[in-house]
Amino acid sequence: MQKGNYYDALKQSSDGWHENQNDYSAFIMEFLTTVYMCYKELDKRFAVVGSRKVTKQARVEATVLNSLTPVSKADILKILPDISATTVEAVLGQMVRDGSVRKIGSGRGTRYIKN
């Protein structure tokens, strides 16, 4: 959801409010679109292949590769709390070595982005 869309929908829903002639449908559609996009993202993060779960390595890889902005190890650990820091470090190291991601910065400021 973009702020502009939200405020446009809010304004449209408020037009005619003083006369009791406003229509909430624009705001409701914006709200439902936002909820839909959230569920779509959640579904992507909890992807299941067939009837078996995706491996932890694949989940870390997908998190980094699907991110539109550089992501830190701490970000990944927040998104995937069931995966250990050691596993995340190992997967990130392998991804850097095979060239699928590049490392930006160092120390606590290190981020990873898709090549």
VEXPAMI-533950 format. One record per residue: residue number from 0; x, y, z of N, C-alpha, C, O in turn. Coordinates in steps of 0.2 Angstrom, whole numbers, plus 2048, in hexadecimal, padded with zeros to 3 digits. Layout:
REM residues N
num; nX; nY; nZ; caX; caY; caZ; cX; cY; cZ; oX; oY; oZ
NUM; X; Y; Z; X; Y; Z; X; Y; Z; X; Y; Z
...
//
This chain:
REM residues 115
num; nX; nY; nZ; caX; caY; caZ; cX; cY; cZ; oX; oY; oZ
0; 804; 7FA; 800; 800; 800; 800; 804; 806; 800; 809; 807; 804
1; 803; 80B; 7FC; 806; 811; 7FC; 802; 816; 800; 7FC; 816; 800
2; 806; 81B; 803; 803; 820; 807; 7FE; 824; 803; 7F8; 826; 805
3; 800; 826; 7FC; 7FC; 82A; 7F8; 7F5; 826; 7F7; 7F0; 829; 7F7
4; 7F5; 820; 7F5; 7EF; 81C; 7F4; 7EB; 81C; 7FA; 7E5; 81D; 7FA
5; 7EE; 81B; 800; 7EA; 81B; 806; 7E6; 822; 808; 7E0; 822; 809
6; 7EA; 827; 807; 7E7; 82E; 808; 7E2; 82F; 803; 7DD; 833; 804
7; 7E3; 82D; 7FC; 7DE; 82E; 7F7; 7D7; 82B; 7F9; 7D2; 82D; 7F9
8; 7D8; 824; 7FB; 7D2; 820; 7FD; 7CF; 823; 803; 7C9; 823; 803
9; 7D3; 826; 808; 7D0; 829; 80E; 7CC; 82F; 80C; 7C6; 830; 80F
10; 7CF; 833; 808; 7CB; 839; 805; 7C5; 837; 802; 7BF; 83A; 803
11; 7C5; 833; 7FD; 7BF; 831; 7F9; 7BA; 82E; 7FE; 7B4; 830; 7FD
12; 7BC; 82A; 803; 7B7; 828; 808; 7B4; 82D; 80C; 7AE; 82C; 80F
13; 7B7; 833; 80D; 7B5; 838; 811; 7B1; 83D; 80E; 7AD; 841; 811
14; 7B1; 83D; 807; 7AD; 842; 803; 7A6; 841; 805; 7A3; 83C; 804
15; 7A3; 847; 806; 79B; 846; 808; 79A; 844; 80F; 794; 843; 811
16; 79F; 844; 813; 79E; 841; 81A; 799; 846; 81E; 795; 843; 821
17; 79A; 84C; 81D; 796; 851; 821; 78E; 851; 81F; 78A; 852; 823
18; 78D; 84E; 819; 786; 84E; 816; 784; 847; 817; 77E; 845; 815
19; 788; 842; 81A; 786; 83B; 81B; 785; 838; 815; 781; 834; 814
20; 789; 83A; 810; 789; 837; 809; 790; 834; 807; 791; 833; 801
21; 794; 832; 80C; 79A; 830; 80A; 79A; 828; 808; 795; 825; 80A
22; 79F; 826; 805; 79F; 81F; 802; 7A6; 81C; 805; 7AB; 81E; 803
23; 7A6; 817; 809; 7AC; 814; 80C; 7AF; 80F; 807; 7B5; 80C; 809
24; 7AC; 80D; 801; 7AF; 808; 7FD; 7B6; 809; 7FB; 7BA; 804; 7FA
25; 7B8; 80F; 7F9; 7BF; 810; 7F7; 7C4; 80F; 7FD; 7C9; 80B; 7FB
26; 7C2; 810; 803; 7C7; 80F; 809; 7C7; 807; 80A; 7CC; 804; 80B
27; 7C1; 804; 809; 7C1; 7FD; 80A; 7C5; 7F9; 805; 7C8; 7F4; 807
28; 7C4; 7FB; 7FF; 7C8; 7F8; 7FA; 7D0; 7F9; 7FB; 7D3; 7F4; 7FA
29; 7D2; 7FF; 7FD; 7D9; 800; 7FF; 7DB; 7FB; 804; 7E0; 7F9; 804
30; 7D7; 7FB; 809; 7D8; 7F7; 80F; 7D9; 7EF; 80D; 7DE; 7EC; 80F
31; 7D4; 7ED; 809; 7D4; 7E6; 807; 7DA; 7E5; 803; 7DD; 7DF; 803
32; 7DC; 7E9; 7FE; 7E2; 7E9; 7FA; 7E8; 7E8; 7FF; 7ED; 7E4; 7FD
33; 7E9; 7EC; 804; 7EE; 7EC; 808; 7EF; 7E5; 80C; 7F4; 7E2; 80C
34; 7E9; 7E2; 80E; 7E9; 7DC; 812; 7EB; 7D6; 80D; 7EE; 7D2; 80F
35; 7E8; 7D7; 807; 7EA; 7D2; 802; 7F1; 7D2; 800; 7F4; 7CC; 800
36; 7F4; 7D8; 800; 7FC; 7D8; 7FE; 800; 7D5; 804; 805; 7D2; 803
37; 7FD; 7D6; 80A; 801; 7D3; 810; 800; 7CC; 810; 805; 7C8; 812
38; 7FA; 7C9; 80F; 7FA; 7C2; 80E; 7FE; 7BF; 809; 800; 7B9; 809
39; 7FE; 7C2; 803; 802; 7C0; 7FE; 80A; 7BF; 800; 80D; 7BB; 7FE
40; 80C; 7C5; 803; 813; 7C5; 806; 814; 7BF; 80B; 819; 7BC; 80B
41; 80F; 7BE; 80F; 810; 7B9; 814; 810; 7B2; 811; 814; 7AE; 813
42; 80C; 7B1; 80C; 80B; 7AB; 808; 812; 7A9; 805; 814; 7A4; 805
43; 815; 7AF; 802; 81C; 7AE; 7FF; 821; 7AC; 804; 825; 7A8; 803
44; 820; 7AE; 80A; 825; 7AD; 80F; 824; 7A6; 812; 829; 7A3; 815
45; 81E; 7A4; 812; 81D; 79D; 815; 81B; 798; 810; 817; 794; 810
46; 81F; 799; 80A; 81E; 794; 804; 81F; 78D; 806; 823; 78B; 80A
47; 81A; 789; 803; 81B; 782; 804; 81B; 77F; 7FD; 817; 780; 7F9
48; 820; 77A; 7FC; 821; 777; 7F6; 81D; 770; 7F7; 81F; 76C; 7FB
49; 818; 76F; 7F3; 814; 769; 7F4; 812; 768; 7FB; 80E; 76D; 7FD
50; 813; 762; 7FE; 811; 761; 805; 816; 762; 80A; 815; 761; 810
51; 81C; 763; 807; 822; 764; 80C; 824; 76B; 80D; 823; 76F; 808
52; 827; 76C; 812; 829; 773; 814; 830; 775; 810; 834; 770; 80E
53; 831; 77B; 80F; 837; 77E; 80B; 83C; 77D; 810; 83B; 77F; 816
54; 842; 77C; 80E; 848; 77C; 813; 849; 782; 816; 848; 788; 813
55; 84D; 783; 81B; 84F; 789; 81E; 853; 78D; 81A; 853; 793; 819
56; 858; 789; 816; 85C; 78D; 812; 858; 790; 80C; 85A; 796; 80A
57; 854; 78D; 809; 84F; 78F; 804; 84B; 795; 806; 84B; 79A; 803
58; 849; 795; 80D; 845; 79B; 80F; 84A; 7A1; 810; 848; 7A7; 80F
59; 850; 7A0; 813; 855; 7A6; 813; 856; 7A8; 80C; 856; 7AF; 80B
60; 858; 7A4; 808; 859; 7A6; 801; 853; 7AA; 7FE; 854; 7B0; 7FB
61; 84D; 7A8; 7FF; 848; 7AB; 7FC; 847; 7B2; 7FF; 845; 7B7; 7FC
62; 848; 7B2; 806; 847; 7B9; 809; 84C; 7BE; 807; 84A; 7C4; 806
63; 852; 7BC; 805; 857; 7C1; 803; 855; 7C3; 7FB; 855; 7C8; 7F9
64; 854; 7BD; 7F7; 853; 7BF; 7F0; 84C; 7C2; 7EF; 84C; 7C6; 7EA
65; 847; 7C2; 7F3; 841; 7C5; 7F2; 841; 7CC; 7F5; 83C; 7D0; 7F4
66; 846; 7CE; 7F9; 846; 7D4; 7FC; 848; 7DA; 7F7; 84C; 7D9; 7F3
67; 844; 7DF; 7F7; 845; 7E5; 7F2; 84B; 7E9; 7F4; 84D; 7ED; 7F0
68; 84C; 7E9; 7FB; 851; 7ED; 7FE; 857; 7E9; 801; 855; 7E3; 802
69; 85D; 7EB; 802; 862; 7E7; 805; 85F; 7E5; 80C; 85C; 7E9; 810
70; 861; 7DF; 80E; 85E; 7DC; 814; 864; 7DA; 819; 869; 7D7; 816
71; 863; 7DB; 81F; 869; 7D9; 824; 867; 7D2; 827; 862; 7CF; 826
72; 86C; 7CF; 82A; 86B; 7C9; 82D; 866; 7C9; 833; 862; 7C5; 834
73; 866; 7CF; 836; 861; 7D0; 83C; 85A; 7D0; 839; 855; 7CE; 83C
74; 859; 7D3; 833; 853; 7D4; 82F; 850; 7CD; 82E; 84A; 7CB; 82F
75; 855; 7C9; 82B; 853; 7C2; 829; 851; 7BE; 830; 84C; 7BA; 830
76; 855; 7BF; 835; 853; 7BB; 83B; 84C; 7BE; 83E; 849; 7BA; 841
77; 84A; 7C4; 83D; 843; 7C6; 83F; 83E; 7C3; 83B; 839; 7C1; 83D
78; 83F; 7C3; 834; 83B; 7C0; 82F; 83A; 7B8; 830; 834; 7B6; 830
79; 83F; 7B5; 832; 83F; 7AE; 833; 842; 7AC; 83A; 848; 7A9; 83A
80; 83E; 7AD; 83F; 840; 7AC; 846; 842; 7A5; 848; 845; 7A3; 84D
81; 840; 7A0; 844; 841; 799; 845; 848; 796; 842; 849; 791; 843
82; 84B; 79B; 83F; 852; 799; 83C; 857; 79C; 840; 857; 7A2; 842
83; 85C; 798; 842; 862; 79B; 846; 866; 7A0; 842; 867; 7A0; 83C
84; 86A; 7A4; 846; 86E; 7A9; 843; 874; 7A5; 83F; 876; 7A7; 83A
85; 876; 79F; 842; 87B; 79B; 83E; 879; 799; 838; 87D; 799; 833
86; 873; 797; 837; 871; 794; 831; 870; 79A; 82C; 872; 79A; 826
87; 86E; 7A0; 82E; 86D; 7A6; 82A; 874; 7A8; 827; 875; 7AA; 821
88; 879; 7A8; 82C; 880; 7AA; 82A; 882; 7A5; 825; 886; 7A8; 820
89; 881; 79F; 826; 884; 79A; 821; 881; 79B; 81A; 884; 79B; 815
90; 87A; 79C; 81A; 877; 79D; 813; 879; 7A3; 810; 87A; 7A3; 80A
91; 879; 7A9; 814; 87C; 7AF; 811; 883; 7AE; 80E; 884; 7B1; 809
92; 887; 7AB; 812; 88E; 7AA; 810; 88E; 7A6; 809; 892; 7A8; 804
93; 88A; 7A1; 809; 88A; 79D; 802; 887; 7A1; 7FD; 889; 7A0; 7F7
94; 882; 7A5; 7FE; 87F; 7A9; 7F9; 884; 7AE; 7F6; 884; 7B0; 7F0
95; 888; 7B1; 7FB; 88D; 7B6; 7F9; 892; 7B2; 7F4; 895; 7B5; 7EF
96; 895; 7AC; 7F6; 89A; 7A9; 7F3; 897; 7A7; 7EC; 89B; 7A7; 7E7
97; 891; 7A5; 7EB; 88E; 7A2; 7E5; 88C; 7A8; 7E0; 88A; 7A7; 7DB
98; 88C; 7AE; 7E3; 88B; 7B4; 7DF; 883; 7B6; 7DE; 882; 7BB; 7DA
99; 87F; 7B3; 7E2; 878; 7B4; 7E1; 876; 7BB; 7E5; 871; 7BE; 7E3
100; 87A; 7BD; 7EA; 879; 7C3; 7EE; 880; 7C6; 7EF; 885; 7C3; 7EE
101; 880; 7CD; 7F0; 886; 7D0; 7F2; 885; 7D3; 7F9; 880; 7D5; 7FB
102; 88B; 7D4; 7FC; 88B; 7D6; 803; 88D; 7DE; 802; 891; 7E0; 7FF
103; 889; 7E2; 806; 88A; 7E9; 806; 88B; 7EB; 80E; 888; 7E9; 812
104; 891; 7EF; 80F; 892; 7F1; 815; 896; 7EC; 819; 898; 7E6; 816
105; 897; 7ED; 820; 89B; 7E8; 824; 898; 7E9; 82B; 895; 7EE; 82D
106; 89A; 7E4; 82F; 898; 7E4; 836; 890; 7E4; 837; 88D; 7E0; 833
107; 88E; 7E7; 83C; 886; 7E7; 83D; 883; 7EB; 837; 87C; 7EA; 836
108; 886; 7EF; 833; 883; 7F2; 82D; 883; 7EE; 827; 881; 7F0; 822
109; 885; 7E8; 827; 885; 7E3; 821; 87E; 7E2; 81F; 879; 7E0; 823
110; 87D; 7E3; 818; 877; 7E1; 815; 878; 7DD; 80F; 87E; 7DC; 80D
111; 873; 7D9; 80D; 874; 7D5; 807; 86E; 7D7; 802; 868; 7D8; 804
112; 870; 7D7; 7FC; 86B; 7D8; 7F6; 86D; 7D4; 7F0; 872; 7D1; 7EF
113; 867; 7D2; 7ED; 868; 7CE; 7E7; 86C; 7D1; 7E2; 86B; 7D7; 7E1
114; 870; 7CD; 7DE; 874; 7CF; 7D9; 870; 7D0; 7D3; 873; 7D2; 7CD
//
